[in-house]
Amino acid sequence: MKANTVVPLLSLSGAALGAAVAPRSTSEPWGYKSGSKESIANLKDKIENVVWILLENRGFDNILGGVHKDGLDNVVNNGPFWNPQLVNETNSKKWYSQYKDYDSVIHDPDHSLTGVNFEMYGTYTPDNEAIANGTLKPSLKGFVERQMGYYPAISALRATEEVMGYYSEDEIPTLVDLVDEFTTFNYWHSCVPGPTNPNRLCAVSGTADGHGENDESFLVSGVDTSSIFEVATEKGISWHNYDGTNGAFLPDSLFFNWTAQNAESNVKPLENFYQDAYLGLLPQLSYVNPSCCGANTNSMHPSGNVSFGQVLVKQVYDAVRAGPQWDKTLILLTFDETGGFFDHIAPPLAVRPDNKTYTETATNGESYTFNFDRLGGRMPTWLISPYAPKGHVENYGTNPVTGKSESYSATSVLKTLGYLWDLEDFTPRVAQSPAFDHLIGPKARSSAPSTLANPHTFAEAV
């Protein structure tokens, strides 16, 4: 990679700089076609254990915007990008994406569903019909104004630093190792353009089940829909939810009343993950909940620390890499949603998982109903395995129903696990989610690093 480059903050009235480079089409680095008999057979032969980690509330441009890697669709390669200070003011000052070393972003951006609407469309209540027929597309111009409105005491400069800032390679050495050594997805989106728990629910169930906010159901095991945890149990697939929440809230498997009633013993403390990894005792599915969400937490949530999150990533990788199950393991590292951070790639439309809707009253008093027919923002995601192509940047996947080139999303994990373990599609959304089975190669490489780079604290701590 090139040496670190700092792009200075600009406050200009001129035209936007640089248009995004069009992404390449789907790739087949090993010659396998996703979903083919050969690809699925190879996946089943090579992978026995899956480790699935969802970190918290970060976008692709925020985390990887400063990484100089050929093929990454990010700020330093294709930007900078801008937001107006005021969306509806024609000659508004323009604020550009730029380097800023906030290890912890103390002003947690708005990531409610209607807040994300404003960030993407410049209104809390965009026209759903126009979005669905393609006549209204996200402008992605409301992030700075929404941050200023959410925190009226901060300046436009501070708002820009927080929601349009990105990190240097030196600040994220653990993640740069993953980019260099394994496979990074360019276009991986969250299930829902909204907050944490609906996205985590959708990731493990294929649907947000009509939830658009972090409501009480998630605190009392009140979700009735099926999940990967229930289905895995029915199929005789071993699993643990390694819980690092420290009792602050329920881990994801305990969103479901089924888990609370039938499989609570499958929830283990996070420290058990490390002993199981070193001793070769990991189950077929290890689902890892990090801690969240304020100081001294390791999920990379804005009010936590990026450096602490890198420690978690390193600890998980190093333990699996040193253990006897490494040669049969796939680690999928991603985030739950983008947390209100700017990204220059507009989320695409998506198949509705069911016929449920969610209605929210926006901060301006207007009512908005969401049909769960479009994805959320773009998030950093990595496929980590001795079978993953080294230094590969994966662009679009293939919709298994239509054959068209499409973005990956959170439900791509369920589609891939379906191929691995012969699971039926959870929902229509899962049925049409691109899988990544074809990225598992025919032979393990021995050159994968034995440990990832040590993270460090930032020069500016907050």
C-alpha positions in Angstrom: 0.0 0.0 0.0 1.0 3.6 -0.5 2.1 5.8 2.3 -0.6 7.5 4.3 -2.1 10.6 2.7 -4.1 13.2 4.6 -6.8 14.9 2.5 -7.4 18.3 4.0 -10.8 19.6 4.9 -12.3 21.9 2.3 -15.2 24.3 2.7 -16.0 25.4 -0.8 -18.9 26.5 -3.1 -17.5 24.9 -6.2 -18.5 21.7 -8.0 -18.1 18.3 -6.4 -14.8 16.7 -7.0 -14.5 13.3 -8.6 -17.3 11.0 -9.6 -17.3 7.4 -8.2 -15.7 4.9 -10.5 -18.2 2.3 -11.8 -17.6 -1.0 -10.1 -16.5 -4.1 -11.9 -18.8 -7.0 -12.4 -18.9 -10.2 -10.4 -15.7 -12.2 -10.0 -14.8 -15.8 -9.8 -11.3 -15.8 -8.4 -11.2 -19.6 -8.2 -13.3 -20.4 -11.3 -16.3 -21.4 -9.3 -19.7 -20.0 -10.1 -21.7 -19.1 -6.9 -24.4 -21.6 -6.2 -23.1 -24.2 -8.7 -22.8 -27.8 -7.8 -19.0 -27.6 -7.9 -18.8 -24.5 -5.7 -21.2 -25.8 -3.0 -19.3 -29.2 -3.0 -16.0 -27.4 -2.5 -17.5 -25.2 0.3 -18.8 -28.2 2.1 -15.5 -30.0 1.8 -13.4 -27.1 3.0 -15.5 -25.4 5.7 -16.6 -27.1 9.0 -16.7 -24.0 11.3 -18.1 -20.6 10.7 -17.2 -17.6 13.0 -19.6 -14.7 12.5 -18.9 -11.3 14.0 -21.2 -8.2 13.8 -19.5 -5.0 15.0 -21.5 -1.8 15.4 -22.5 1.3 13.5 -19.8 2.1 11.0 -19.8 2.8 7.3 -17.4 1.8 4.5 -16.1 5.3 3.7 -15.7 6.0 7.5 -13.6 3.0 8.3 -11.8 2.3 5.0 -12.0 5.7 3.3 -8.2 6.3 3.8 -6.9 2.9 2.7 -4.8 3.0 -0.5 -5.7 -0.3 -2.0 -6.3 -0.7 -5.7 -9.9 -1.6 -6.3 -11.4 -0.2 -3.1 -14.3 2.1 -3.9 -13.4 4.6 -1.2 -12.6 8.3 -0.6 -8.9 8.3 -1.3 -9.4 6.3 -4.6 -12.5 8.0 -5.9 -13.3 11.1 -3.8 -13.4 13.3 -2.0 -17.2 13.7 -1.7 -19.3 16.5 -0.4 -22.4 17.5 1.5 -24.0 20.9 1.6 -24.4 22.5 5.0 -28.1 23.0 4.2 -29.8 20.5 1.8 -32.4 22.9 0.5 -30.3 26.0 0.1 -29.0 26.3 -3.5 -25.8 28.0 -2.8 -25.0 26.3 0.5 -21.4 25.9 1.6 -20.1 22.5 0.7 -18.2 20.3 3.2 -15.9 17.6 1.9 -15.1 14.1 3.2 -11.7 14.3 4.9 -9.3 12.6 7.3 -10.0 13.0 11.0 -8.7 10.9 13.8 -11.7 10.5 16.1 -11.0 7.2 17.9 -14.4 7.8 19.6 -17.1 9.9 18.0 -18.8 11.2 21.1 -21.8 12.7 19.1 -23.4 9.4 18.0 -25.0 10.2 14.6 -28.8 9.8 14.0 -29.5 6.4 12.7 -33.2 6.2 13.2 -35.1 5.1 10.1 -36.4 8.6 9.4 -33.1 10.1 10.3 -31.4 7.9 7.7 -34.1 9.0 5.3 -33.0 12.6 5.7 -29.4 11.7 5.4 -30.0 9.9 2.1 -32.9 11.8 0.5 -32.9 15.2 2.3 -36.3 14.6 3.7 -37.7 12.5 6.6 -40.6 11.2 4.4 -39.4 10.4 0.9 -42.0 9.1 -1.6 -41.9 5.3 -1.4 -43.6 4.9 -4.8 -41.0 7.1 -6.5 -38.2 5.2 -4.8 -39.6 1.9 -5.9 -40.0 3.0 -9.6 -36.6 4.5 -9.7 -37.6 8.1 -10.2 -36.3 9.1 -6.8 -32.8 8.1 -5.9 -30.7 8.8 -2.8 -28.8 12.1 -3.1 -26.7 11.2 0.0 -26.5 15.0 0.8 -28.2 15.2 4.2 -25.6 13.8 6.6 -23.9 17.1 7.7 -27.2 18.9 8.1 -28.7 16.0 10.1 -25.7 15.9 12.4 -26.0 19.6 13.1 -29.7 19.3 13.7 -29.2 16.3 16.0 -26.5 18.2 18.0 -27.4 21.9 17.7 -24.4 23.1 19.7 -21.8 21.8 17.3 -20.4 23.6 14.3 -20.7 22.5 10.6 -17.0 21.8 10.8 -17.3 19.4 13.7 -20.4 17.8 12.2 -18.4 17.1 9.0 -15.4 15.8 10.9 -17.7 13.3 12.7 -19.9 12.0 9.9 -17.7 12.5 6.9 -14.3 11.8 8.5 -12.2 8.7 7.7 -9.2 7.0 9.2 -5.6 6.7 8.0 -3.9 3.4 7.4 -1.7 4.0 10.4 -4.8 4.2 12.7 -6.4 1.0 11.6 -3.4 -1.4 11.1 -5.3 -4.5 12.2 -8.0 -3.8 9.5 -5.4 -3.0 6.9 -3.9 -6.4 7.5 -7.3 -7.9 6.7 -7.5 -5.9 3.5 -4.0 -7.1 2.4 -4.3 -10.7 3.5 -7.9 -11.7 2.9 -11.0 -10.7 0.9 -12.7 -7.3 1.3 -16.2 -6.7 0.0 -16.7 -3.4 -1.8 -20.5 -3.5 -1.8 -22.0 -5.0 1.3 -25.1 -3.4 2.7 -27.2 -3.7 5.9 -30.7 -5.1 5.9 -32.5 -2.0 7.0 -31.7 1.7 6.6 -32.2 2.2 10.3 -30.9 1.2 13.8 -29.1 -1.7 15.3 -31.5 -4.3 16.5 -33.8 -4.5 13.4 -30.6 -5.0 11.4 -29.2 -7.7 13.8 -32.6 -9.4 13.7 -32.7 -9.3 9.9 -29.1 -10.7 9.7 -29.9 -13.8 11.7 -33.5 -14.3 10.5 -33.7 -12.9 7.0 -36.3 -10.3 8.1 -36.7 -7.5 10.5 -40.2 -8.9 11.2 -41.7 -5.4 11.1 -39.3 -3.9 13.6 -37.8 -0.5 12.6 -36.6 0.7 16.0 -34.8 -0.8 19.1 -38.1 -1.5 20.8 -38.8 -3.5 24.0 -39.1 -6.8 22.2 -35.3 -7.0 22.0 -35.0 -6.6 25.7 -37.4 -9.3 26.8 -36.8 -12.1 24.2 -40.1 -11.0 22.6 -39.4 -11.8 18.9 -41.4 -14.7 17.6 -39.8 -15.3 14.1 -37.4 -18.2 13.4 -33.7 -17.6 13.3 -30.4 -19.3 12.3 -30.1 -20.5 15.9 -33.5 -22.3 15.9 -32.9 -23.8 12.4 -29.4 -24.9 13.3 -30.7 -26.7 16.3 -33.4 -28.5 14.3 -30.7 -29.6 11.7 -28.3 -30.8 14.4 -25.8 -28.1 13.7 -23.9 -27.0 16.8 -23.7 -23.4 17.8 -22.8 -20.9 20.5 -23.6 -17.3 20.8 -20.5 -15.9 22.5 -21.8 -13.0 24.5 -19.6 -9.9 25.1 -22.4 -7.6 26.1 -21.5 -7.8 29.8 -25.2 -7.8 30.7 -25.9 -4.3 29.2 -28.5 -5.9 26.9 -29.5 -9.3 25.5 -27.2 -10.9 23.0 -28.7 -11.4 19.6 -29.8 -15.1 20.0 -31.8 -14.1 23.0 -33.9 -11.6 21.0 -36.0 -14.7 20.3 -38.4 -16.3 22.7 -37.5 -19.7 21.2 -33.9 -19.3 22.3 -34.9 -18.2 25.8 -37.2 -21.2 26.2 -35.1 -23.9 24.5 -31.4 -23.0 24.1 -30.3 -20.4 26.6 -27.4 -22.7 27.6 -26.0 -22.1 24.1 -25.2 -18.5 25.1 -21.6 -18.5 26.5 -19.4 -15.7 27.8 -17.1 -14.2 25.2 -14.0 -15.4 27.1 -15.1 -18.9 26.4 -14.6 -18.2 22.7 -10.9 -17.9 23.1 -10.5 -21.1 25.1 -12.6 -23.0 22.6 -10.7 -21.6 19.7 -7.3 -22.4 21.2 -8.4 -25.9 22.2 -10.2 -26.8 19.0 -13.7 -26.8 20.6 -15.5 -24.3 18.5 -19.0 -25.4 17.4 -20.0 -25.3 13.7 -21.4 -21.8 14.2 -19.8 -19.3 16.5 -21.8 -16.1 16.6 -19.9 -13.3 18.4 -21.6 -10.3 20.2 -19.1 -7.5 21.0 -19.6 -5.1 23.9 -21.5 -1.8 23.2 -21.9 1.1 23.2 -20.0 3.7 25.2 -16.5 4.1 26.6 -14.4 1.0 27.0 -16.5 -1.1 24.6 -15.1 -3.0 21.6 -17.8 -3.0 18.9 -16.4 0.2 17.2 -19.7 1.9 18.0 -19.2 5.6 17.6 -19.2 6.4 21.3 -16.8 3.5 21.8 -13.3 3.2 20.3 -12.1 2.1 16.9 -8.8 1.0 18.6 -10.7 -1.2 21.1 -12.7 -2.8 18.3 -9.4 -3.7 16.5 -8.3 -5.4 19.7 -11.4 -7.6 19.5 -10.8 -8.4 15.8 -7.1 -9.3 16.6 -8.0 -11.4 19.6 -10.6 -13.4 17.6 -8.4 -13.9 14.6 -5.2 -14.8 16.6 -7.1 -17.4 18.7 -8.6 -19.1 15.6 -5.4 -18.9 13.7 -3.4 -20.6 16.5 -6.0 -23.2 17.1 -6.4 -26.6 15.4 -9.6 -25.7 13.5 -8.1 -22.9 11.4 -7.8 -25.0 8.3 -11.5 -25.7 8.3 -12.8 -22.2 9.4 -14.5 -19.3 7.7 -14.6 -16.0 9.6 -17.1 -13.4 8.4 -16.5 -10.0 9.9 -19.0 -7.2 9.3 -21.1 -4.5 10.9 -24.8 -4.4 11.7 -25.5 -1.0 10.1 -23.8 2.3 9.2 -24.8 4.4 12.2 -25.5 7.6 10.4 -22.0 7.9 8.8 -21.7 9.2 5.3 -21.0 6.8 2.5 -20.9 7.8 -1.2 -22.6 4.6 -2.5 -26.4 4.7 -2.5 -28.1 1.6 -1.1 -30.1 -0.4 -3.7 -33.7 -1.6 -3.7 -34.3 -5.1 -2.3 -36.9 -7.8 -2.2 -39.3 -7.5 0.6 -38.8 -10.3 3.1 -42.5 -10.4 4.1 -45.5 -8.2 4.0 -44.9 -6.3 7.2 -44.4 -2.6 7.5 -43.1 -0.2 10.2 -44.4 3.4 10.8 -42.4 6.1 12.6 -43.0 9.7 13.5 -40.1 11.8 12.4 -38.5 14.5 14.4 -40.5 17.1 12.5 -43.8 15.4 13.4 -44.4 13.8 10.0 -45.3 10.1 9.7 -43.4 7.7 7.5 -44.2 4.0 6.7 -41.4 1.8 5.6 -42.0 -1.3 3.4 -38.6 -3.0 4.0 -38.0 -2.9 0.3 -34.5 -1.3 0.2 -31.2 -1.9 1.9 -29.3 0.2 4.4 -25.9 1.7 4.0 -22.6 0.1 2.9 -20.4 -1.5 5.5 -16.9 -2.9 5.7 -17.0 -6.6 5.5 -14.2 -9.3 5.2 -14.1 -13.0 4.4 -11.2 -14.4 6.5 -10.1 -18.0 5.9 -7.0 -19.9 4.6 -9.3 -20.5 1.5 -10.1 -16.8 0.9 -8.2 -15.2 -2.0 -5.4 -13.0 -0.6 -5.8 -9.3 -1.0 -8.9 -9.7 -3.2 -11.5 -7.0 -3.5 -14.9 -8.5 -4.2 -17.4 -6.3 -6.0 -20.9 -7.5 -6.8 -22.3 -10.9 -6.3 -25.0 -12.7 -8.3 -28.7 -12.8 -7.4 -29.3 -16.6 -7.4 -32.9 -16.2 -8.7 -32.5 -13.6 -11.4 -28.8 -14.1 -12.3 -28.2 -10.4 -12.2 -25.2 -8.7 -10.6 -26.2 -7.2 -7.2 -24.7 -5.9 -4.0 -24.1 -8.3 -1.1 -26.0 -7.7 2.1 -26.4 -9.0 5.6 -28.7 -11.8 4.4 -25.9 -13.1 2.1 -24.6 -14.9 5.2 -27.8 -16.9 5.6 -27.8 -17.7 1.9 -24.2 -19.0 2.1 -24.9 -21.0 5.3 -27.9 -22.5 3.4 -25.5 -23.8 0.8 -23.1 -25.1 3.5 -25.7 -26.8 5.7 -28.6 -27.5 3.3 -30.9 -25.0 4.9 -34.1 -23.8 3.2 -34.2 -20.1 2.4 -35.5 -18.2 5.5 -37.4 -15.5 3.5 -37.7 -14.2 -0.1 -35.0 -11.7 0.7 -32.6 -14.6 1.6 -33.6 -16.5 -1.6 -32.4 -13.6 -3.7 -29.3 -12.7 -1.7 -25.9 -13.2 -3.4 -23.9 -15.8 -1.7 -20.1 -15.9 -1.3 -19.5 -19.7 -1.5 -17.4 -19.2 -4.7 -14.8 -17.2 -2.8 -13.7 -20.3 -0.9 -10.8 -21.8 -2.8 -9.7 -25.4 -3.5 -6.6 -25.3 -1.3 -5.7 -23.8 2.0 -2.7 -21.4 1.9 -0.1 -21.6 4.6 1.0 -18.0 4.3 -1.9 -16.4 6.2 -0.4 -14.3 9.0 0.0 -16.0 12.4 -1.2 -12.8 14.1 -2.7 -9.5 13.0 -1.0 -6.2 13.5 -1.3 -4.7 17.0 -3.7 -1.7 17.2 -2.7 1.4 19.1 -4.4 4.4 20.7 -4.9 7.5 18.6 -3.0 10.7 19.1 -6.4 12.4 19.6 -8.4 10.1 21.9 -11.9 11.6 21.3 
